[in-house]
Amino acid sequence: MTSDTENDTDTHAGEDQILITEKAAKEFRHIIGQKKLPEDTAMRLSVKGGGCSGFEYEIDLEHNPADEFDVETMQHDIRVVVDMKSEFYMSGTTIDFNDSLMERGFTFRNPLASGTCGCGSSFSI
């Protein structure tokens, strides 16, 4: 029975986790290489008030270690750091990278968003 409980916990944690696709991680590593930054540079994800839908996603380069208000994970050899407040708004979000002729950039699939703007970088809950 212990394994069933552990599996339920693992499954639930996976649903709430912010996920970075391999394609997004590859692009982030490319950016780190272009800027000649240390390999341990983190992808800092955050949500700020603003944008045409109420909230905006932000991706920054983070050189500092995570603090007690951050959640840090390793995904595809990338340090991913999210402050706890932003994690609440991004729970279950998948971050991908689109490199098509019509659109290039990071994309966010957020199951909590009730609406998004045309550019895809802002959302409402």
Wavefront OBJ file of the C-alpha trace (Angstrom):
o trace
v 0.000 0.000 0.000
v 2.860 2.381 0.630
v 3.812 2.362 -3.048
v 0.246 3.362 -4.069
v 0.382 6.378 -1.781
v 3.822 7.342 -3.078
v 2.624 7.019 -6.681
v -0.398 9.233 -5.981
v 1.858 11.852 -4.436
v 4.300 11.703 -7.361
v 1.482 11.973 -9.913
v -0.064 14.962 -8.147
v 3.311 16.723 -7.863
v 3.911 16.216 -11.602
v 0.592 17.852 -12.494
v 1.451 20.979 -10.506
v 5.056 21.269 -11.641
v 6.162 23.820 -14.208
v 7.646 21.865 -17.100
v 10.301 22.942 -19.582
v 10.382 21.059 -22.887
v 13.676 19.839 -24.337
v 13.254 22.344 -27.192
v 12.901 25.256 -24.722
v 15.899 24.020 -22.712
v 17.975 23.746 -25.896
v 17.161 27.367 -26.814
v 17.960 28.549 -23.291
v 21.348 26.746 -23.436
v 21.916 28.429 -26.823
v 21.257 31.857 -25.261
v 23.640 31.078 -22.393
v 26.317 30.087 -24.919
v 25.801 33.208 -27.057
v 26.143 35.465 -24.029
v 29.124 33.426 -22.754
v 27.476 32.967 -19.350
v 28.367 30.275 -16.814
v 26.733 26.897 -17.478
v 24.960 27.022 -14.100
v 23.007 30.154 -15.140
v 19.371 29.554 -14.234
v 16.165 30.186 -16.127
v 14.204 32.437 -13.748
v 10.470 32.312 -14.413
v 8.105 34.872 -12.985
v 4.691 36.431 -13.368
v 4.218 40.189 -13.130
v 1.095 42.320 -13.199
v 0.596 44.001 -16.564
v 0.157 43.195 -20.210
v -3.109 43.389 -22.075
v -4.640 40.448 -20.152
v -3.594 41.297 -16.581
v -0.468 39.187 -16.000
v 2.772 38.798 -17.958
v 5.257 35.937 -18.073
v 8.928 36.771 -17.718
v 12.025 34.685 -18.363
v 15.301 36.039 -17.033
v 18.873 34.840 -16.709
v 19.662 34.164 -13.055
v 23.202 34.048 -11.710
v 22.334 34.056 -8.009
v 21.407 30.987 -6.010
v 17.744 30.462 -5.190
v 16.619 31.818 -1.818
v 14.022 30.594 0.676
v 11.181 32.168 -1.355
v 12.116 30.279 -4.535
v 11.446 26.824 -5.895
v 14.369 25.394 -7.864
v 14.353 22.348 -10.137
v 16.704 20.829 -12.703
v 15.127 20.063 -16.061
v 17.071 18.973 -19.150
v 20.298 20.140 -17.442
v 18.851 23.638 -16.903
v 18.406 25.225 -13.460
v 14.822 26.499 -13.297
v 14.018 28.982 -10.530
v 10.526 30.302 -9.765
v 9.470 32.489 -6.851
v 6.634 30.959 -4.816
v 4.132 33.677 -5.755
v 4.717 33.165 -9.486
v 4.620 29.390 -9.054
v 1.041 29.752 -7.794
v -0.002 31.433 -11.084
v 2.055 29.064 -13.255
v 1.198 25.721 -11.644
v 1.024 23.050 -14.350
v 2.403 25.347 -17.083
v 4.505 23.895 -19.891
v 7.114 26.181 -21.443
v 8.115 25.363 -25.001
v 10.019 27.120 -27.771
v 8.500 27.887 -31.175
v 10.899 28.392 -34.073
v 8.533 28.651 -37.040
v 8.630 31.131 -39.910
v 5.634 33.010 -38.517
v 6.554 33.019 -34.843
v 9.741 32.624 -32.820
v 9.939 32.607 -29.050
v 9.081 30.862 -25.832
v 5.455 29.773 -25.458
v 3.436 29.090 -22.318
v 0.616 26.543 -21.985
v -0.958 27.437 -18.664
v -3.974 25.355 -17.583
v -4.930 28.057 -15.041
v -5.245 30.833 -17.652
v -8.819 31.738 -18.475
v -7.696 33.983 -21.339
v -4.570 35.059 -23.204
v -3.656 37.943 -25.468
v -2.751 37.619 -29.128
v 0.985 37.768 -28.468
v 0.787 34.921 -25.940
v 2.946 36.626 -23.315
v 0.111 37.818 -21.079
v -2.823 36.010 -19.540
v -5.742 36.305 -17.136
v -6.983 33.979 -14.418
l 1 2 3 4 5 6 7 8 9 10 11 12 13 14 15 16 17 18 19 20 21 22 23 24 25 26 27 28 29 30 31 32 33 34 35 36 37 38 39 40 41 42 43 44 45 46 47 48 49 50 51 52 53 54 55 56 57 58 59 60 61 62 63 64 65 66 67 68 69 70 71 72 73 74 75 76 77 78 79 80 81 82 83 84 85 86 87 88 89 90 91 92 93 94 95 96 97 98 99 100 101 102 103 104 105 106 107 108 109 110 111 112 113 114 115 116 117 118 119 120 121 122 123 124 125
